[in-house]
Amino acid sequence: MDYAIDVRLGIAKEQMLISGSSLQEIAEQCGFVHYTHFNRLFRSRCGISPSGYRKRLLRQD
């Protein structure tokens, strides 16, 4: 189960970089039914919120 979650979160990270989709849409595309669940898992595994992660990515460009 942990492996599957890590893979889905990895795909979400890629999508945040290359896609203009909203975080809600990205979460749904990666198989998360509820954005709040996605947000909680992302924070716990990555140490930053999805929106914070995306902002950090955009500042690097």
PDB file of N, CA, C and O in Angstrom:
ATOM      1  N   MET A   1       0.820  -1.190   0.000  1.00  0.00           N
ATOM      2  CA  MET A   1       0.000   0.000   0.000  1.00  0.00           C
ATOM      3  C   MET A   1       0.870   1.262   0.000  1.00  0.00           C
ATOM      4  O   MET A   1       0.589   2.207  -0.738  1.00  0.00           O
ATOM      5  N   ASP A   2       1.913   1.281   0.815  1.00  0.00           N
ATOM      6  CA  ASP A   2       2.797   2.450   0.862  1.00  0.00           C
ATOM      7  C   ASP A   2       3.453   2.699  -0.490  1.00  0.00           C
ATOM      8  O   ASP A   2       3.596   3.845  -0.916  1.00  0.00           O
ATOM      9  N   TYR A   3       3.845   1.633  -1.155  1.00  0.00           N
ATOM     10  CA  TYR A   3       4.478   1.774  -2.462  1.00  0.00           C
ATOM     11  C   TYR A   3       3.511   2.417  -3.453  1.00  0.00           C
ATOM     12  O   TYR A   3       3.892   3.323  -4.194  1.00  0.00           O
ATOM     13  N   ALA A   4       2.279   1.958  -3.469  1.00  0.00           N
ATOM     14  CA  ALA A   4       1.274   2.499  -4.390  1.00  0.00           C
ATOM     15  C   ALA A   4       1.029   3.982  -4.119  1.00  0.00           C
ATOM     16  O   ALA A   4       0.893   4.772  -5.054  1.00  0.00           O
ATOM     17  N   ILE A   5       0.974   4.354  -2.864  1.00  0.00           N
ATOM     18  CA  ILE A   5       0.772   5.760  -2.510  1.00  0.00           C
ATOM     19  C   ILE A   5       1.966   6.586  -2.974  1.00  0.00           C
ATOM     20  O   ILE A   5       1.794   7.669  -3.533  1.00  0.00           O
ATOM     21  N   ASP A   6       3.163   6.083  -2.748  1.00  0.00           N
ATOM     22  CA  ASP A   6       4.365   6.807  -3.175  1.00  0.00           C
ATOM     23  C   ASP A   6       4.409   6.982  -4.694  1.00  0.00           C
ATOM     24  O   ASP A   6       4.815   8.036  -5.183  1.00  0.00           O
ATOM     25  N   VAL A   7       4.002   5.975  -5.427  1.00  0.00           N
ATOM     26  CA  VAL A   7       3.967   6.074  -6.890  1.00  0.00           C
ATOM     27  C   VAL A   7       2.951   7.126  -7.316  1.00  0.00           C
ATOM     28  O   VAL A   7       3.246   7.965  -8.168  1.00  0.00           O
ATOM     29  N   ARG A   8       1.768   7.089  -6.732  1.00  0.00           N
ATOM     30  CA  ARG A   8       0.727   8.065  -7.080  1.00  0.00           C
ATOM     31  C   ARG A   8       1.152   9.491  -6.729  1.00  0.00           C
ATOM     32  O   ARG A   8       0.867  10.426  -7.476  1.00  0.00           O
ATOM     33  N   LEU A   9       1.830   9.656  -5.595  1.00  0.00           N
ATOM     34  CA  LEU A   9       2.311  10.985  -5.221  1.00  0.00           C
ATOM     35  C   LEU A   9       3.432  11.440  -6.167  1.00  0.00           C
ATOM     36  O   LEU A   9       3.534  12.627  -6.479  1.00  0.00           O
ATOM     37  N   GLY A  10       4.254  10.518  -6.614  1.00  0.00           N
ATOM     38  CA  GLY A  10       5.292  10.845  -7.590  1.00  0.00           C
ATOM     39  C   GLY A  10       4.699  11.326  -8.899  1.00  0.00           C
ATOM     40  O   GLY A  10       5.190  12.283  -9.499  1.00  0.00           O
ATOM     41  N   ILE A  11       3.654  10.670  -9.337  1.00  0.00           N
ATOM     42  CA  ILE A  11       2.963  11.090 -10.564  1.00  0.00           C
ATOM     43  C   ILE A  11       2.350  12.467 -10.361  1.00  0.00           C
ATOM     44  O   ILE A  11       2.400  13.311 -11.256  1.00  0.00           O
ATOM     45  N   ALA A  12       1.775  12.696  -9.192  1.00  0.00           N
ATOM     46  CA  ALA A  12       1.197  14.004  -8.887  1.00  0.00           C
ATOM     47  C   ALA A  12       2.269  15.093  -8.945  1.00  0.00           C
ATOM     48  O   ALA A  12       2.021  16.178  -9.470  1.00  0.00           O
ATOM     49  N   LYS A  13       3.444  14.813  -8.414  1.00  0.00           N
ATOM     50  CA  LYS A  13       4.546  15.788  -8.461  1.00  0.00           C
ATOM     51  C   LYS A  13       4.913  16.117  -9.899  1.00  0.00           C
ATOM     52  O   LYS A  13       5.123  17.282 -10.238  1.00  0.00           O
ATOM     53  N   GLU A  14       4.991  15.099 -10.742  1.00  0.00           N
ATOM     54  CA  GLU A  14       5.296  15.324 -12.155  1.00  0.00           C
ATOM     55  C   GLU A  14       4.238  16.190 -12.811  1.00  0.00           C
ATOM     56  O   GLU A  14       4.550  17.106 -13.571  1.00  0.00           O
ATOM     57  N   GLN A  15       2.975  15.888 -12.507  1.00  0.00           N
ATOM     58  CA  GLN A  15       1.871  16.648 -13.089  1.00  0.00           C
ATOM     59  C   GLN A  15       1.882  18.108 -12.636  1.00  0.00           C
ATOM     60  O   GLN A  15       1.527  19.000 -13.407  1.00  0.00           O
ATOM     61  N   MET A  16       2.284  18.352 -11.399  1.00  0.00           N
ATOM     62  CA  MET A  16       2.370  19.735 -10.906  1.00  0.00           C
ATOM     63  C   MET A  16       3.403  20.521 -11.703  1.00  0.00           C
ATOM     64  O   MET A  16       3.268  21.732 -11.881  1.00  0.00           O
ATOM     65  N   LEU A  17       4.428  19.833 -12.179  1.00  0.00           N
ATOM     66  CA  LEU A  17       5.493  20.479 -12.934  1.00  0.00           C
ATOM     67  C   LEU A  17       5.079  20.744 -14.378  1.00  0.00           C
ATOM     68  O   LEU A  17       5.372  21.812 -14.914  1.00  0.00           O
ATOM     69  N   ILE A  18       4.409  19.796 -15.011  1.00  0.00           N
ATOM     70  CA  ILE A  18       4.155  19.906 -16.451  1.00  0.00           C
ATOM     71  C   ILE A  18       2.726  20.298 -16.813  1.00  0.00           C
ATOM     72  O   ILE A  18       2.458  20.663 -17.958  1.00  0.00           O
ATOM     73  N   SER A  19       1.815  20.228 -15.862  1.00  0.00           N
ATOM     74  CA  SER A  19       0.408  20.444 -16.157  1.00  0.00           C
ATOM     75  C   SER A  19      -0.078  21.761 -15.566  1.00  0.00           C
ATOM     76  O   SER A  19       0.406  22.213 -14.529  1.00  0.00           O
ATOM     77  N   GLY A  20      -1.022  22.350 -16.233  1.00  0.00           N
ATOM     78  CA  GLY A  20      -1.668  23.554 -15.709  1.00  0.00           C
ATOM     79  C   GLY A  20      -2.938  23.228 -14.948  1.00  0.00           C
ATOM     80  O   GLY A  20      -3.685  24.130 -14.567  1.00  0.00           O
ATOM     81  N   SER A  21      -3.189  21.949 -14.724  1.00  0.00           N
ATOM     82  CA  SER A  21      -4.398  21.515 -14.024  1.00  0.00           C
ATOM     83  C   SER A  21      -4.368  21.963 -12.565  1.00  0.00           C
ATOM     84  O   SER A  21      -3.303  22.181 -11.988  1.00  0.00           O
ATOM     85  N   SER A  22      -5.547  22.092 -11.988  1.00  0.00           N
ATOM     86  CA  SER A  22      -5.628  22.444 -10.572  1.00  0.00           C
ATOM     87  C   SER A  22      -5.141  21.266  -9.727  1.00  0.00           C
ATOM     88  O   SER A  22      -5.090  20.128 -10.196  1.00  0.00           O
ATOM     89  N   LEU A  23      -4.793  21.553  -8.502  1.00  0.00           N
ATOM     90  CA  LEU A  23      -4.346  20.488  -7.601  1.00  0.00           C
ATOM     91  C   LEU A  23      -5.459  19.485  -7.363  1.00  0.00           C
ATOM     92  O   LEU A  23      -5.194  18.291  -7.227  1.00  0.00           O
ATOM     93  N   GLN A  24      -6.688  19.945  -7.311  1.00  0.00           N
ATOM     94  CA  GLN A  24      -7.849  19.060  -7.150  1.00  0.00           C
ATOM     95  C   GLN A  24      -7.921  18.079  -8.321  1.00  0.00           C
ATOM     96  O   GLN A  24      -8.119  16.880  -8.124  1.00  0.00           O
ATOM     97  N   GLU A  25      -7.758  18.595  -9.533  1.00  0.00           N
ATOM     98  CA  GLU A  25      -7.798  17.739 -10.726  1.00  0.00           C
ATOM     99  C   GLU A  25      -6.638  16.750 -10.739  1.00  0.00           C
ATOM    100  O   GLU A  25      -6.820  15.584 -11.090  1.00  0.00           O
ATOM    101  N   ILE A  26      -5.472  17.198 -10.365  1.00  0.00           N
ATOM    102  CA  ILE A  26      -4.301  16.321 -10.320  1.00  0.00           C
ATOM    103  C   ILE A  26      -4.527  15.202  -9.316  1.00  0.00           C
ATOM    104  O   ILE A  26      -4.233  14.040  -9.595  1.00  0.00           O
ATOM    105  N   ALA A  27      -5.050  15.554  -8.146  1.00  0.00           N
ATOM    106  CA  ALA A  27      -5.333  14.540  -7.122  1.00  0.00           C
ATOM    107  C   ALA A  27      -6.302  13.492  -7.667  1.00  0.00           C
ATOM    108  O   ALA A  27      -6.094  12.294  -7.479  1.00  0.00           O
ATOM    109  N   GLU A  28      -7.348  13.940  -8.334  1.00  0.00           N
ATOM    110  CA  GLU A  28      -8.334  13.008  -8.894  1.00  0.00           C
ATOM    111  C   GLU A  28      -7.718  12.131  -9.982  1.00  0.00           C
ATOM    112  O   GLU A  28      -7.991  10.933 -10.044  1.00  0.00           O
ATOM    113  N   GLN A  29      -6.891  12.725 -10.836  1.00  0.00           N
ATOM    114  CA  GLN A  29      -6.241  11.968 -11.908  1.00  0.00           C
ATOM    115  C   GLN A  29      -5.294  10.906 -11.356  1.00  0.00           C
ATOM    116  O   GLN A  29      -5.045   9.890 -12.004  1.00  0.00           O
ATOM    117  N   CYS A  30      -4.774  11.143 -10.171  1.00  0.00           N
ATOM    118  CA  CYS A  30      -3.836  10.196  -9.549  1.00  0.00           C
ATOM    119  C   CYS A  30      -4.547   9.193  -8.649  1.00  0.00           C
ATOM    120  O   CYS A  30      -3.900   8.405  -7.960  1.00  0.00           O
ATOM    121  N   GLY A  31      -5.872   9.221  -8.654  1.00  0.00           N
ATOM    122  CA  GLY A  31      -6.636   8.205  -7.948  1.00  0.00           C
ATOM    123  C   GLY A  31      -7.078   8.556  -6.541  1.00  0.00           C
ATOM    124  O   GLY A  31      -7.559   7.689  -5.812  1.00  0.00           O
ATOM    125  N   PHE A  32      -6.923   9.808  -6.147  1.00  0.00           N
ATOM    126  CA  PHE A  32      -7.378  10.222  -4.820  1.00  0.00           C
ATOM    127  C   PHE A  32      -8.793  10.765  -4.941  1.00  0.00           C
ATOM    128  O   PHE A  32      -9.038  11.712  -5.689  1.00  0.00           O
ATOM    129  N   VAL A  33      -9.719  10.172  -4.211  1.00  0.00           N
ATOM    130  CA  VAL A  33     -11.123  10.554  -4.288  1.00  0.00           C
ATOM    131  C   VAL A  33     -11.346  11.909  -3.630  1.00  0.00           C
ATOM    132  O   VAL A  33     -12.112  12.730  -4.135  1.00  0.00           O
ATOM    133  N   HIS A  34     -10.681  12.142  -2.509  1.00  0.00           N
ATOM    134  CA  HIS A  34     -10.858  13.384  -1.758  1.00  0.00           C
ATOM    135  C   HIS A  34      -9.561  14.166  -1.741  1.00  0.00           C
ATOM    136  O   HIS A  34      -8.502  13.626  -1.423  1.00  0.00           O
ATOM    137  N   TYR A  35      -9.648  15.448  -2.086  1.00  0.00           N
ATOM    138  CA  TYR A  35      -8.457  16.291  -2.091  1.00  0.00           C
ATOM    139  C   TYR A  35      -7.851  16.386  -0.695  1.00  0.00           C
ATOM    140  O   TYR A  35      -6.629  16.436  -0.557  1.00  0.00           O
ATOM    141  N   THR A  36      -8.681  16.411   0.332  1.00  0.00           N
ATOM    142  CA  THR A  36      -8.149  16.525   1.694  1.00  0.00           C
ATOM    143  C   THR A  36      -7.263  15.327   2.045  1.00  0.00           C
ATOM    144  O   THR A  36      -6.251  15.478   2.730  1.00  0.00           O
ATOM    145  N   HIS A  37      -7.642  14.159   1.581  1.00  0.00           N
ATOM    146  CA  HIS A  37      -6.832  12.957   1.820  1.00  0.00           C
ATOM    147  C   HIS A  37      -5.494  13.076   1.078  1.00  0.00           C
ATOM    148  O   HIS A  37      -4.436  12.783   1.635  1.00  0.00           O
ATOM    149  N   PHE A  38      -5.558  13.504  -0.165  1.00  0.00           N
ATOM    150  CA  PHE A  38      -4.351  13.727  -0.961  1.00  0.00           C
ATOM    151  C   PHE A  38      -3.445  14.740  -0.266  1.00  0.00           C
ATOM    152  O   PHE A  38      -2.241  14.517  -0.135  1.00  0.00           O
ATOM    153  N   ASN A  39      -4.023  15.846   0.174  1.00  0.00           N
ATOM    154  CA  ASN A  39      -3.267  16.906   0.831  1.00  0.00           C
ATOM    155  C   ASN A  39      -2.574  16.387   2.091  1.00  0.00           C
ATOM    156  O   ASN A  39      -1.400  16.675   2.323  1.00  0.00           O
ATOM    157  N   ARG A  40      -3.301  15.627   2.898  1.00  0.00           N
ATOM    158  CA  ARG A  40      -2.749  15.075   4.139  1.00  0.00           C
ATOM    159  C   ARG A  40      -1.596  14.113   3.853  1.00  0.00           C
ATOM    160  O   ARG A  40      -0.547  14.187   4.493  1.00  0.00           O
ATOM    161  N   LEU A  41      -1.793  13.217   2.893  1.00  0.00           N
ATOM    162  CA  LEU A  41      -0.730  12.269   2.534  1.00  0.00           C
ATOM    163  C   LEU A  41       0.483  12.976   1.949  1.00  0.00           C
ATOM    164  O   LEU A  41       1.621  12.639   2.274  1.00  0.00           O
ATOM    165  N   PHE A  42       0.241  13.947   1.093  1.00  0.00           N
ATOM    166  CA  PHE A  42       1.339  14.675   0.469  1.00  0.00           C
ATOM    167  C   PHE A  42       2.176  15.369   1.535  1.00  0.00           C
ATOM    168  O   PHE A  42       3.405  15.295   1.514  1.00  0.00           O
ATOM    169  N   ARG A  43       1.509  16.041   2.464  1.00  0.00           N
ATOM    170  CA  ARG A  43       2.213  16.739   3.548  1.00  0.00           C
ATOM    171  C   ARG A  43       3.040  15.769   4.398  1.00  0.00           C
ATOM    172  O   ARG A  43       4.193  16.046   4.731  1.00  0.00           O
ATOM    173  N   SER A  44       2.442  14.640   4.741  1.00  0.00           N
ATOM    174  CA  SER A  44       3.138  13.700   5.620  1.00  0.00           C
ATOM    175  C   SER A  44       4.329  13.032   4.921  1.00  0.00           C
ATOM    176  O   SER A  44       5.339  12.748   5.565  1.00  0.00           O
ATOM    177  N   ARG A  45       4.220  12.780   3.620  1.00  0.00           N
ATOM    178  CA  ARG A  45       5.293  12.094   2.888  1.00  0.00           C
ATOM    179  C   ARG A  45       6.361  13.049   2.363  1.00  0.00           C
ATOM    180  O   ARG A  45       7.533  12.685   2.263  1.00  0.00           O
ATOM    181  N   CYS A  46       5.949  14.273   2.029  1.00  0.00           N
ATOM    182  CA  CYS A  46       6.879  15.202   1.378  1.00  0.00           C
ATOM    183  C   CYS A  46       7.321  16.352   2.285  1.00  0.00           C
ATOM    184  O   CYS A  46       8.282  17.056   1.974  1.00  0.00           O
ATOM    185  N   GLY A  47       6.627  16.539   3.394  1.00  0.00           N
ATOM    186  CA  GLY A  47       7.005  17.598   4.326  1.00  0.00           C
ATOM    187  C   GLY A  47       6.577  18.986   3.914  1.00  0.00           C
ATOM    188  O   GLY A  47       7.007  19.971   4.514  1.00  0.00           O
ATOM    189  N   ILE A  48       5.736  19.082   2.899  1.00  0.00           N
ATOM    190  CA  ILE A  48       5.259  20.367   2.401  1.00  0.00           C
ATOM    191  C   ILE A  48       3.882  20.143   1.777  1.00  0.00           C
ATOM    192  O   ILE A  48       3.580  19.043   1.314  1.00  0.00           O
ATOM    193  N   SER A  49       3.061  21.171   1.764  1.00  0.00           N
ATOM    194  CA  SER A  49       1.734  21.031   1.158  1.00  0.00           C
ATOM    195  C   SER A  49       1.872  20.967  -0.363  1.00  0.00           C
ATOM    196  O   SER A  49       2.878  21.416  -0.913  1.00  0.00           O
ATOM    197  N   PRO A  50       0.872  20.417  -1.042  1.00  0.00           N
ATOM    198  CA  PRO A  50       0.930  20.390  -2.506  1.00  0.00           C
ATOM    199  C   PRO A  50       1.045  21.792  -3.110  1.00  0.00           C
ATOM    200  O   PRO A  50       1.790  21.993  -4.069  1.00  0.00           O
ATOM    201  N   SER A  51       0.315  22.754  -2.557  1.00  0.00           N
ATOM    202  CA  SER A  51       0.390  24.111  -3.102  1.00  0.00           C
ATOM    203  C   SER A  51       1.764  24.723  -2.845  1.00  0.00           C
ATOM    204  O   SER A  51       2.295  25.423  -3.707  1.00  0.00           O
ATOM    205  N   GLY A  52       2.338  24.474  -1.691  1.00  0.00           N
ATOM    206  CA  GLY A  52       3.685  24.952  -1.397  1.00  0.00           C
ATOM    207  C   GLY A  52       4.717  24.327  -2.318  1.00  0.00           C
ATOM    208  O   GLY A  52       5.651  24.995  -2.764  1.00  0.00           O
ATOM    209  N   TYR A  53       4.546  23.049  -2.599  1.00  0.00           N
ATOM    210  CA  TYR A  53       5.455  22.334  -3.502  1.00  0.00           C
ATOM    211  C   TYR A  53       5.384  22.940  -4.898  1.00  0.00           C
ATOM    212  O   TYR A  53       6.409  23.176  -5.537  1.00  0.00           O
ATOM    213  N   ARG A  54       4.167  23.189  -5.362  1.00  0.00           N
ATOM    214  CA  ARG A  54       3.993  23.764  -6.702  1.00  0.00           C
ATOM    215  C   ARG A  54       4.590  25.175  -6.770  1.00  0.00           C
ATOM    216  O   ARG A  54       5.240  25.529  -7.754  1.00  0.00           O
ATOM    217  N   LYS A  55       4.369  25.967  -5.736  1.00  0.00           N
ATOM    218  CA  LYS A  55       4.942  27.321  -5.718  1.00  0.00           C
ATOM    219  C   LYS A  55       6.463  27.267  -5.760  1.00  0.00           C
ATOM    220  O   LYS A  55       7.100  28.066  -6.447  1.00  0.00           O
ATOM    221  N   ARG A  56       7.040  26.329  -5.026  1.00  0.00           N
ATOM    222  CA  ARG A  56       8.497  26.164  -5.018  1.00  0.00           C
ATOM    223  C   ARG A  56       8.983  25.787  -6.422  1.00  0.00           C
ATOM    224  O   ARG A  56      10.015  26.283  -6.875  1.00  0.00           O
ATOM    225  N   LEU A  57       8.245  24.913  -7.109  1.00  0.00           N
ATOM    226  CA  LEU A  57       8.617  24.521  -8.469  1.00  0.00           C
ATOM    227  C   LEU A  57       8.572  25.711  -9.408  1.00  0.00           C
ATOM    228  O   LEU A  57       9.466  25.884 -10.236  1.00  0.00           O
ATOM    229  N   LEU A  58       7.538  26.535  -9.288  1.00  0.00           N
ATOM    230  CA  LEU A  58       7.372  27.663 -10.183  1.00  0.00           C
ATOM    231  C   LEU A  58       8.447  28.724  -9.956  1.00  0.00           C
ATOM    232  O   LEU A  58       8.835  29.415 -10.898  1.00  0.00           O
ATOM    233  N   ARG A  59       8.929  28.862  -8.731  1.00  0.00           N
ATOM    234  CA  ARG A  59       9.985  29.844  -8.443  1.00  0.00           C
ATOM    235  C   ARG A  59      11.314  29.425  -9.056  1.00  0.00           C
ATOM    236  O   ARG A  59      12.162  30.274  -9.329  1.00  0.00           O
ATOM    237  N   GLN A  60      11.506  28.129  -9.275  1.00  0.00           N
ATOM    238  CA  GLN A  60      12.765  27.636  -9.819  1.00  0.00           C
ATOM    239  C   GLN A  60      12.895  27.923 -11.305  1.00  0.00           C
ATOM    240  O   GLN A  60      14.001  27.948 -11.845  1.00  0.00           O
ATOM    241  N   ASP A  61      11.772  28.137 -11.960  1.00  0.00           N
ATOM    242  CA  ASP A  61      11.811  28.368 -13.427  1.00  0.00           C
ATOM    243  C   ASP A  61      12.273  29.743 -13.783  1.00  0.00           C
ATOM    244  O   ASP A  61      12.356  30.080 -14.964  1.00  0.00           O
TER     245      ASP A  61
END
